């Protein structure tokens, strides 16, 4: 029974350490995405052109 208490204690300590490491990484900007916004503006025009090629049909237009 004593081994269970030791394992639970060690697992809680490890979990707290990983939580601390994650929070520290987020606060320091480790997960900030600097690349996608600069690339997104290059692909905006292509997405608009593709969406304009296929006009949206309403239910009334499909029936006619």
mmCIF file of the N, C-alpha and C atoms, coordinates in Angstrom:
data_MODEL
# 
_entry.id   MODEL 
# 
loop_
_atom_site.group_PDB 
_atom_site.id 
_atom_site.type_symbol 
_atom_site.label_atom_id 
_atom_site.label_alt_id 
_atom_site.label_comp_id 
_atom_site.label_asym_id 
_atom_site.label_entity_id 
_atom_site.label_seq_id 
_atom_site.pdbx_PDB_ins_code 
_atom_site.Cartn_x 
_atom_site.Cartn_y 
_atom_site.Cartn_z 
_atom_site.occupancy 
_atom_site.B_iso_or_equiv 
_atom_site.pdbx_formal_charge 
_atom_site.auth_seq_id 
_atom_site.auth_comp_id 
_atom_site.auth_asym_id 
_atom_site.auth_atom_id 
_atom_site.pdbx_PDB_model_num 
ATOM 1   N N  . UNK A 1 1  ? 0.823   -1.197 0.000   1.00 0.00 ? 1  UNK A N  1 
ATOM 2   C CA . UNK A 1 1  ? 0.000   0.000  0.000   1.00 0.00 ? 1  UNK A CA 1 
ATOM 3   C C  . UNK A 1 1  ? 0.868   1.262  0.000   1.00 0.00 ? 1  UNK A C  1 
ATOM 4   N N  . UNK A 1 2  ? 2.013   1.185  0.615   1.00 0.00 ? 2  UNK A N  1 
ATOM 5   C CA . UNK A 1 2  ? 2.908   2.338  0.675   1.00 0.00 ? 2  UNK A CA 1 
ATOM 6   C C  . UNK A 1 2  ? 3.480   2.703  -0.684  1.00 0.00 ? 2  UNK A C  1 
ATOM 7   N N  . UNK A 1 3  ? 3.644   1.702  -1.556  1.00 0.00 ? 3  UNK A N  1 
ATOM 8   C CA . UNK A 1 3  ? 4.178   1.962  -2.890  1.00 0.00 ? 3  UNK A CA 1 
ATOM 9   C C  . UNK A 1 3  ? 3.212   2.817  -3.699  1.00 0.00 ? 3  UNK A C  1 
ATOM 10  N N  . UNK A 1 4  ? 1.938   2.596  -3.515  1.00 0.00 ? 4  UNK A N  1 
ATOM 11  C CA . UNK A 1 4  ? 0.926   3.383  -4.241  1.00 0.00 ? 4  UNK A CA 1 
ATOM 12  C C  . UNK A 1 4  ? 1.037   4.855  -3.870  1.00 0.00 ? 4  UNK A C  1 
ATOM 13  N N  . UNK A 1 5  ? 1.214   5.152  -2.597  1.00 0.00 ? 5  UNK A N  1 
ATOM 14  C CA . UNK A 1 5  ? 1.340   6.544  -2.161  1.00 0.00 ? 5  UNK A CA 1 
ATOM 15  C C  . UNK A 1 5  ? 2.599   7.187  -2.747  1.00 0.00 ? 5  UNK A C  1 
ATOM 16  N N  . UNK A 1 6  ? 3.678   6.433  -2.818  1.00 0.00 ? 6  UNK A N  1 
ATOM 17  C CA . UNK A 1 6  ? 4.909   6.964  -3.398  1.00 0.00 ? 6  UNK A CA 1 
ATOM 18  C C  . UNK A 1 6  ? 4.721   7.237  -4.893  1.00 0.00 ? 6  UNK A C  1 
ATOM 19  N N  . UNK A 1 7  ? 4.084   6.310  -5.625  1.00 0.00 ? 7  UNK A N  1 
ATOM 20  C CA . UNK A 1 7  ? 3.865   6.496  -7.059  1.00 0.00 ? 7  UNK A CA 1 
ATOM 21  C C  . UNK A 1 7  ? 2.929   7.669  -7.337  1.00 0.00 ? 7  UNK A C  1 
ATOM 22  N N  . UNK A 1 8  ? 1.892   7.792  -6.538  1.00 0.00 ? 8  UNK A N  1 
ATOM 23  C CA . UNK A 1 8  ? 0.961   8.918  -6.724  1.00 0.00 ? 8  UNK A CA 1 
ATOM 24  C C  . UNK A 1 8  ? 1.680   10.232 -6.452  1.00 0.00 ? 8  UNK A C  1 
ATOM 25  N N  . UNK A 1 9  ? 2.497   10.285 -5.420  1.00 0.00 ? 9  UNK A N  1 
ATOM 26  C CA . UNK A 1 9  ? 3.238   11.502 -5.090  1.00 0.00 ? 9  UNK A CA 1 
ATOM 27  C C  . UNK A 1 9  ? 4.207   11.868 -6.213  1.00 0.00 ? 9  UNK A C  1 
ATOM 28  N N  . UNK A 1 10 ? 4.934   10.882 -6.714  1.00 0.00 ? 10 UNK A N  1 
ATOM 29  C CA . UNK A 1 10 ? 5.884   11.145 -7.796  1.00 0.00 ? 10 UNK A CA 1 
ATOM 30  C C  . UNK A 1 10 ? 5.159   11.591 -9.057  1.00 0.00 ? 10 UNK A C  1 
ATOM 31  N N  . UNK A 1 11 ? 4.013   10.964 -9.371  1.00 0.00 ? 11 UNK A N  1 
ATOM 32  C CA . UNK A 1 11 ? 3.273   11.351 -10.577 1.00 0.00 ? 11 UNK A CA 1 
ATOM 33  C C  . UNK A 1 11 ? 2.714   12.766 -10.455 1.00 0.00 ? 11 UNK A C  1 
ATOM 34  N N  . UNK A 1 12 ? 2.291   13.165 -9.269  1.00 0.00 ? 12 UNK A N  1 
ATOM 35  C CA . UNK A 1 12 ? 1.798   14.540 -9.075  1.00 0.00 ? 12 UNK A CA 1 
ATOM 36  C C  . UNK A 1 12 ? 2.941   15.530 -9.225  1.00 0.00 ? 12 UNK A C  1 
ATOM 37  N N  . UNK A 1 13 ? 4.108   15.194 -8.694  1.00 0.00 ? 13 UNK A N  1 
ATOM 38  C CA . UNK A 1 13 ? 5.269   16.088 -8.828  1.00 0.00 ? 13 UNK A CA 1 
ATOM 39  C C  . UNK A 1 13 ? 5.662   16.239 -10.295 1.00 0.00 ? 13 UNK A C  1 
ATOM 40  N N  . UNK A 1 14 ? 5.670   15.145 -11.041 1.00 0.00 ? 14 UNK A N  1 
ATOM 41  C CA . UNK A 1 14 ? 6.011   15.208 -12.468 1.00 0.00 ? 14 UNK A CA 1 
ATOM 42  C C  . UNK A 1 14 ? 4.962   16.014 -13.225 1.00 0.00 ? 14 UNK A C  1 
ATOM 43  N N  . UNK A 1 15 ? 3.684   15.820 -12.907 1.00 0.00 ? 15 UNK A N  1 
ATOM 44  C CA . UNK A 1 15 ? 2.619   16.563 -13.585 1.00 0.00 ? 15 UNK A CA 1 
ATOM 45  C C  . UNK A 1 15 ? 2.733   18.064 -13.303 1.00 0.00 ? 15 UNK A C  1 
ATOM 46  N N  . UNK A 1 16 ? 3.042   18.429 -12.072 1.00 0.00 ? 16 UNK A N  1 
ATOM 47  C CA . UNK A 1 16 ? 3.204   19.847 -11.730 1.00 0.00 ? 16 UNK A CA 1 
ATOM 48  C C  . UNK A 1 16 ? 4.409   20.431 -12.469 1.00 0.00 ? 16 UNK A C  1 
ATOM 49  N N  . UNK A 1 17 ? 5.486   19.659 -12.586 1.00 0.00 ? 17 UNK A N  1 
ATOM 50  C CA . UNK A 1 17 ? 6.661   20.133 -13.318 1.00 0.00 ? 17 UNK A CA 1 
ATOM 51  C C  . UNK A 1 17 ? 6.326   20.390 -14.785 1.00 0.00 ? 17 UNK A C  1 
ATOM 52  N N  . UNK A 1 18 ? 5.601   19.465 -15.433 1.00 0.00 ? 18 UNK A N  1 
ATOM 53  C CA . UNK A 1 18 ? 5.242   19.660 -16.835 1.00 0.00 ? 18 UNK A CA 1 
ATOM 54  C C  . UNK A 1 18 ? 4.262   20.815 -17.009 1.00 0.00 ? 18 UNK A C  1 
ATOM 55  N N  . UNK A 1 19 ? 3.356   21.002 -16.071 1.00 0.00 ? 19 UNK A N  1 
ATOM 56  C CA . UNK A 1 19 ? 2.446   22.139 -16.124 1.00 0.00 ? 19 UNK A CA 1 
ATOM 57  C C  . UNK A 1 19 ? 3.222   23.443 -16.019 1.00 0.00 ? 19 UNK A C  1 
ATOM 58  N N  . UNK A 1 20 ? 4.186   23.498 -15.110 1.00 0.00 ? 20 UNK A N  1 
ATOM 59  C CA . UNK A 1 20 ? 5.031   24.687 -14.965 1.00 0.00 ? 20 UNK A CA 1 
ATOM 60  C C  . UNK A 1 20 ? 5.822   24.946 -16.247 1.00 0.00 ? 20 UNK A C  1 
ATOM 61  N N  . UNK A 1 21 ? 6.400   23.904 -16.820 1.00 0.00 ? 21 UNK A N  1 
ATOM 62  C CA . UNK A 1 21 ? 7.184   24.059 -18.046 1.00 0.00 ? 21 UNK A CA 1 
ATOM 63  C C  . UNK A 1 21 ? 6.299   24.544 -19.190 1.00 0.00 ? 21 UNK A C  1 
ATOM 64  N N  . UNK A 1 22 ? 5.074   24.036 -19.291 1.00 0.00 ? 22 UNK A N  1 
ATOM 65  C CA . UNK A 1 22 ? 4.152   24.463 -20.350 1.00 0.00 ? 22 UNK A CA 1 
ATOM 66  C C  . UNK A 1 22 ? 3.759   25.930 -20.177 1.00 0.00 ? 22 UNK A C  1 
ATOM 67  N N  . UNK A 1 23 ? 3.409   26.318 -18.963 1.00 0.00 ? 23 UNK A N  1 
ATOM 68  C CA . UNK A 1 23 ? 3.005   27.706 -18.716 1.00 0.00 ? 23 UNK A CA 1 
ATOM 69  C C  . UNK A 1 23 ? 4.175   28.650 -18.991 1.00 0.00 ? 23 UNK A C  1 
ATOM 70  N N  . UNK A 1 24 ? 5.379   28.247 -18.613 1.00 0.00 ? 24 UNK A N  1 
ATOM 71  C CA . UNK A 1 24 ? 6.554   29.081 -18.874 1.00 0.00 ? 24 UNK A CA 1 
ATOM 72  C C  . UNK A 1 24 ? 6.807   29.219 -20.374 1.00 0.00 ? 24 UNK A C  1 
ATOM 73  N N  . UNK A 1 25 ? 6.626   28.146 -21.123 1.00 0.00 ? 25 UNK A N  1 
ATOM 74  C CA . UNK A 1 25 ? 6.831   28.194 -22.568 1.00 0.00 ? 25 UNK A CA 1 
ATOM 75  C C  . UNK A 1 25 ? 5.790   29.086 -23.239 1.00 0.00 ? 25 UNK A C  1 
ATOM 76  N N  . UNK A 1 26 ? 4.557   29.023 -22.784 1.00 0.00 ? 26 UNK A N  1 
ATOM 77  C CA . UNK A 1 26 ? 3.502   29.853 -23.382 1.00 0.00 ? 26 UNK A CA 1 
ATOM 78  C C  . UNK A 1 26 ? 3.760   31.327 -23.087 1.00 0.00 ? 26 UNK A C  1 
ATOM 79  N N  . UNK A 1 27 ? 4.142   31.630 -21.869 1.00 0.00 ? 27 UNK A N  1 
ATOM 80  C CA . UNK A 1 27 ? 4.394   33.029 -21.507 1.00 0.00 ? 27 UNK A CA 1 
ATOM 81  C C  . UNK A 1 27 ? 5.613   33.613 -22.218 1.00 0.00 ? 27 UNK A C  1 
ATOM 82  N N  . UNK A 1 28 ? 6.585   32.771 -22.536 1.00 0.00 ? 28 UNK A N  1 
ATOM 83  C CA . UNK A 1 28 ? 7.783   33.277 -23.206 1.00 0.00 ? 28 UNK A CA 1 
ATOM 84  C C  . UNK A 1 28 ? 7.595   33.398 -24.713 1.00 0.00 ? 28 UNK A C  1 
ATOM 85  N N  . UNK A 1 29 ? 6.431   32.968 -25.243 1.00 0.00 ? 29 UNK A N  1 
ATOM 86  C CA . UNK A 1 29 ? 6.151   33.113 -26.666 1.00 0.00 ? 29 UNK A CA 1 
ATOM 87  C C  . UNK A 1 29 ? 6.599   31.935 -27.496 1.00 0.00 ? 29 UNK A C  1 
ATOM 88  N N  . UNK A 1 30 ? 6.808   30.810 -26.881 1.00 0.00 ? 30 UNK A N  1 
ATOM 89  C CA . UNK A 1 30 ? 7.276   29.624 -27.597 1.00 0.00 ? 30 UNK A CA 1 
ATOM 90  C C  . UNK A 1 30 ? 6.277   29.181 -28.663 1.00 0.00 ? 30 UNK A C  1 
ATOM 91  N N  . UNK A 1 31 ? 4.988   29.345 -28.401 1.00 0.00 ? 31 UNK A N  1 
ATOM 92  C CA . UNK A 1 31 ? 3.960   28.848 -29.314 1.00 0.00 ? 31 UNK A CA 1 
ATOM 93  C C  . UNK A 1 31 ? 3.351   29.946 -30.173 1.00 0.00 ? 31 UNK A C  1 
ATOM 94  N N  . UNK A 1 32 ? 3.942   31.135 -30.209 1.00 0.00 ? 32 UNK A N  1 
ATOM 95  C CA . UNK A 1 32 ? 3.441   32.201 -31.070 1.00 0.00 ? 32 UNK A CA 1 
ATOM 96  C C  . UNK A 1 32 ? 3.702   31.844 -32.526 1.00 0.00 ? 32 UNK A C  1 
ATOM 97  N N  . UNK A 1 33 ? 2.723   32.114 -33.346 1.00 0.00 ? 33 UNK A N  1 
ATOM 98  C CA . UNK A 1 33 ? 2.842   31.784 -34.767 1.00 0.00 ? 33 UNK A CA 1 
ATOM 99  C C  . UNK A 1 33 ? 3.126   33.061 -35.545 1.00 0.00 ? 33 UNK A C  1 
ATOM 100 N N  . UNK A 1 34 ? 4.377   33.255 -35.884 1.00 0.00 ? 34 UNK A N  1 
ATOM 101 C CA . UNK A 1 34 ? 4.765   34.448 -36.637 1.00 0.00 ? 34 UNK A CA 1 
ATOM 102 C C  . UNK A 1 34 ? 4.755   34.210 -38.139 1.00 0.00 ? 34 UNK A C  1 
ATOM 103 N N  . UNK A 1 35 ? 4.751   32.983 -38.562 1.00 0.00 ? 35 UNK A N  1 
ATOM 104 C CA . UNK A 1 35 ? 4.895   32.663 -39.980 1.00 0.00 ? 35 UNK A CA 1 
ATOM 105 C C  . UNK A 1 35 ? 3.559   32.704 -40.730 1.00 0.00 ? 35 UNK A C  1 
ATOM 106 N N  . UNK A 1 36 ? 2.505   32.148 -40.166 1.00 0.00 ? 36 UNK A N  1 
ATOM 107 C CA . UNK A 1 36 ? 1.236   32.008 -40.869 1.00 0.00 ? 36 UNK A CA 1 
ATOM 108 C C  . UNK A 1 36 ? 0.615   33.342 -41.290 1.00 0.00 ? 36 UNK A C  1 
ATOM 109 N N  . UNK A 1 37 ? 0.556   34.373 -40.444 1.00 0.00 ? 37 UNK A N  1 
ATOM 110 C CA . UNK A 1 37 ? -0.059  35.622 -40.915 1.00 0.00 ? 37 UNK A CA 1 
ATOM 111 C C  . UNK A 1 37 ? 0.640   36.220 -42.134 1.00 0.00 ? 37 UNK A C  1 
ATOM 112 N N  . UNK A 1 38 ? 1.949   36.093 -42.223 1.00 0.00 ? 38 UNK A N  1 
ATOM 113 C CA . UNK A 1 38 ? 2.647   36.660 -43.377 1.00 0.00 ? 38 UNK A CA 1 
ATOM 114 C C  . UNK A 1 38 ? 2.391   35.862 -44.647 1.00 0.00 ? 38 UNK A C  1 
ATOM 115 N N  . UNK A 1 39 ? 2.167   34.583 -44.521 1.00 0.00 ? 39 UNK A N  1 
ATOM 116 C CA . UNK A 1 39 ? 1.908   33.742 -45.687 1.00 0.00 ? 39 UNK A CA 1 
ATOM 117 C C  . UNK A 1 39 ? 0.432   33.809 -46.076 1.00 0.00 ? 39 UNK A C  1 
ATOM 118 N N  . UNK A 1 40 ? -0.426  34.009 -45.109 1.00 0.00 ? 40 UNK A N  1 
ATOM 119 C CA . UNK A 1 40 ? -1.873  34.038 -45.373 1.00 0.00 ? 40 UNK A CA 1 
ATOM 120 C C  . UNK A 1 40 ? -2.233  35.130 -46.366 1.00 0.00 ? 40 UNK A C  1 
ATOM 121 N N  . UNK A 1 41 ? -1.573  36.275 -46.290 1.00 0.00 ? 41 UNK A N  1 
ATOM 122 C CA . UNK A 1 41 ? -1.905  37.364 -47.212 1.00 0.00 ? 41 UNK A CA 1 
ATOM 123 C C  . UNK A 1 41 ? -1.523  37.018 -48.651 1.00 0.00 ? 41 UNK A C  1 
ATOM 124 N N  . UNK A 1 42 ? -0.580  36.111 -48.838 1.00 0.00 ? 42 UNK A N  1 
ATOM 125 C CA . UNK A 1 42 ? -0.216  35.707 -50.190 1.00 0.00 ? 42 UNK A CA 1 
ATOM 126 C C  . UNK A 1 42 ? -1.264  34.797 -50.820 1.00 0.00 ? 42 UNK A C  1 
ATOM 127 N N  . UNK A 1 43 ? -1.968  34.039 -50.007 1.00 0.00 ? 43 UNK A N  1 
ATOM 128 C CA . UNK A 1 43 ? -2.940  33.076 -50.519 1.00 0.00 ? 43 UNK A CA 1 
ATOM 129 C C  . UNK A 1 43 ? -4.370  33.587 -50.482 1.00 0.00 ? 43 UNK A C  1 
ATOM 130 N N  . UNK A 1 44 ? -4.627  34.782 -49.965 1.00 0.00 ? 44 UNK A N  1 
ATOM 131 C CA . UNK A 1 44 ? -5.980  35.322 -49.907 1.00 0.00 ? 44 UNK A CA 1 
ATOM 132 C C  . UNK A 1 44 ? -6.575  35.492 -51.299 1.00 0.00 ? 44 UNK A C  1 
ATOM 133 N N  . UNK A 1 45 ? -5.801  36.021 -52.252 1.00 0.00 ? 45 UNK A N  1 
ATOM 134 C CA . UNK A 1 45 ? -6.315  36.246 -53.599 1.00 0.00 ? 45 UNK A CA 1 
ATOM 135 C C  . UNK A 1 45 ? -6.680  34.942 -54.286 1.00 0.00 ? 45 UNK A C  1 
ATOM 136 N N  . UNK A 1 46 ? -5.881  33.929 -54.105 1.00 0.00 ? 46 UNK A N  1 
ATOM 137 C CA . UNK A 1 46 ? -6.168  32.645 -54.736 1.00 0.00 ? 46 UNK A CA 1 
ATOM 138 C C  . UNK A 1 46 ? -7.454  32.040 -54.187 1.00 0.00 ? 46 UNK A C  1 
ATOM 139 N N  . UNK A 1 47 ? -7.696  32.197 -52.904 1.00 0.00 ? 47 UNK A N  1 
ATOM 140 C CA . UNK A 1 47 ? -8.924  31.664 -52.327 1.00 0.00 ? 47 UNK A CA 1 
ATOM 141 C C  . UNK A 1 47 ? -10.143 32.409 -52.863 1.00 0.00 ? 47 UNK A C  1 
ATOM 142 N N  . UNK A 1 48 ? -10.037 33.720 -53.048 1.00 0.00 ? 48 UNK A N  1 
ATOM 143 C CA . UNK A 1 48 ? -11.158 34.493 -53.564 1.00 0.00 ? 48 UNK A CA 1 
ATOM 144 C C  . UNK A 1 48 ? -11.449 34.124 -55.015 1.00 0.00 ? 48 UNK A C  1 
ATOM 145 N N  . UNK A 1 49 ? -10.414 33.929 -55.809 1.00 0.00 ? 49 UNK A N  1 
ATOM 146 C CA . UNK A 1 49 ? -10.609 33.556 -57.213 1.00 0.00 ? 49 UNK A CA 1 
ATOM 147 C C  . UNK A 1 49 ? -11.279 32.193 -57.310 1.00 0.00 ? 49 UNK A C  1 
ATOM 148 N N  . UNK A 1 50 ? -10.860 31.253 -56.512 1.00 0.00 ? 50 UNK A N  1 
ATOM 149 C CA . UNK A 1 50 ? -11.448 29.917 -56.538 1.00 0.00 ? 50 UNK A CA 1 
ATOM 150 C C  . UNK A 1 50 ? -12.905 29.955 -56.099 1.00 0.00 ? 50 UNK A C  1 
ATOM 151 N N  . UNK A 1 51 ? -13.217 30.782 -55.102 1.00 0.00 ? 51 UNK A N  1 
ATOM 152 C CA . UNK A 1 51 ? -14.586 30.827 -54.622 1.00 0.00 ? 51 UNK A CA 1 
ATOM 153 C C  . UNK A 1 51 ? -15.509 31.522 -55.631 1.00 0.00 ? 51 UNK A C  1 
ATOM 154 N N  . UNK A 1 52 ? -14.993 32.430 -56.472 1.00 0.00 ? 52 UNK A N  1 
ATOM 155 C CA . UNK A 1 52 ? -15.819 33.130 -57.456 1.00 0.00 ? 52 UNK A CA 1 
ATOM 156 C C  . UNK A 1 52 ? -16.090 32.281 -58.695 1.00 0.00 ? 52 UNK A C  1 
ATOM 157 N N  . UNK A 1 53 ? -15.329 31.246 -58.929 1.00 0.00 ? 53 UNK A N  1 
ATOM 158 C CA . UNK A 1 53 ? -15.531 30.430 -60.118 1.00 0.00 ? 53 UNK A CA 1 
ATOM 159 C C  . UNK A 1 53 ? -16.825 29.619 -60.047 1.00 0.00 ? 53 UNK A C  1 
ATOM 160 N N  . UNK A 1 54 ? -17.221 29.232 -58.870 1.00 0.00 ? 54 UNK A N  1 
ATOM 161 C CA . UNK A 1 54 ? -18.429 28.429 -58.715 1.00 0.00 ? 54 UNK A CA 1 
ATOM 162 C C  . UNK A 1 54 ? -19.490 29.277 -58.005 1.00 0.00 ? 54 UNK A C  1 
ATOM 163 N N  . UNK A 1 55 ? -20.443 29.811 -58.737 1.00 0.00 ? 55 UNK A N  1 
ATOM 164 C CA . UNK A 1 55 ? -21.472 30.612 -58.074 1.00 0.00 ? 55 UNK A CA 1 
ATOM 165 C C  . UNK A 1 55 ? -22.390 29.717 -57.239 1.00 0.00 ? 55 UNK A C  1 
ATOM 166 N N  . UNK A 1 56 ? -22.872 30.260 -56.182 1.00 0.00 ? 56 UNK A N  1 
ATOM 167 C CA . UNK A 1 56 ? -23.757 29.523 -55.290 1.00 0.00 ? 56 UNK A CA 1 
ATOM 168 C C  . UNK A 1 56 ? -25.178 29.559 -55.882 1.00 0.00 ? 56 UNK A C  1 
ATOM 169 N N  . UNK A 1 57 ? -25.777 28.417 -56.032 1.00 0.00 ? 57 UNK A N  1 
ATOM 170 C CA . UNK A 1 57 ? -27.140 28.336 -56.548 1.00 0.00 ? 57 UNK A CA 1 
ATOM 171 C C  . UNK A 1 57 ? -28.125 28.208 -55.402 1.00 0.00 ? 57 UNK A C  1 
ATOM 172 N N  . UNK A 1 58 ? -29.201 28.939 -55.507 1.00 0.00 ? 58 UNK A N  1 
ATOM 173 C CA . UNK A 1 58 ? -30.246 28.829 -54.495 1.00 0.00 ? 58 UNK A CA 1 
ATOM 174 C C  . UNK A 1 58 ? -31.166 27.672 -54.884 1.00 0.00 ? 58 UNK A C  1 
ATOM 175 N N  . UNK A 1 59 ? -32.063 27.351 -54.004 1.00 0.00 ? 59 UNK A N  1 
ATOM 176 C CA . UNK A 1 59 ? -32.989 26.248 -54.257 1.00 0.00 ? 59 UNK A CA 1 
ATOM 177 C C  . UNK A 1 59 ? -33.884 26.584 -55.444 1.00 0.00 ? 59 UNK A C  1 
ATOM 178 N N  . UNK A 1 60 ? -34.292 27.839 -55.577 1.00 0.00 ? 60 UNK A N  1 
ATOM 179 C CA . UNK A 1 60 ? -35.146 28.229 -56.701 1.00 0.00 ? 60 UNK A CA 1 
ATOM 180 C C  . UNK A 1 60 ? -34.426 28.077 -58.025 1.00 0.00 ? 60 UNK A C  1 
ATOM 181 N N  . UNK A 1 61 ? -33.142 28.427 -58.076 1.00 0.00 ? 61 UNK A N  1 
ATOM 182 C CA . UNK A 1 61 ? -32.379 28.297 -59.329 1.00 0.00 ? 61 UNK A CA 1 
ATOM 183 C C  . UNK A 1 61 ? -32.178 26.841 -59.699 1.00 0.00 ? 61 UNK A C  1 
ATOM 184 N N  . UNK A 1 62 ? -32.059 25.966 -58.722 1.00 0.00 ? 62 UNK A N  1 
ATOM 185 C CA . UNK A 1 62 ? -31.866 24.550 -59.010 1.00 0.00 ? 62 UNK A CA 1 
ATOM 186 C C  . UNK A 1 62 ? -33.148 23.939 -59.585 1.00 0.00 ? 62 UNK A C  1 
ATOM 187 N N  . UNK A 1 63 ? -34.293 24.432 -59.159 1.00 0.00 ? 63 UNK A N  1 
ATOM 188 C CA . UNK A 1 63 ? -35.560 23.869 -59.621 1.00 0.00 ? 63 UNK A CA 1 
ATOM 189 C C  . UNK A 1 63 ? -35.874 24.321 -61.034 1.00 0.00 ? 63 UNK A C  1 
ATOM 190 N N  . UNK A 1 64 ? -35.399 25.464 -61.463 1.00 0.00 ? 64 UNK A N  1 
ATOM 191 C CA . UNK A 1 64 ? -35.716 26.005 -62.790 1.00 0.00 ? 64 UNK A CA 1 
ATOM 192 C C  . UNK A 1 64 ? -34.967 25.319 -63.857 1.00 0.00 ? 64 UNK A C  1 
# 
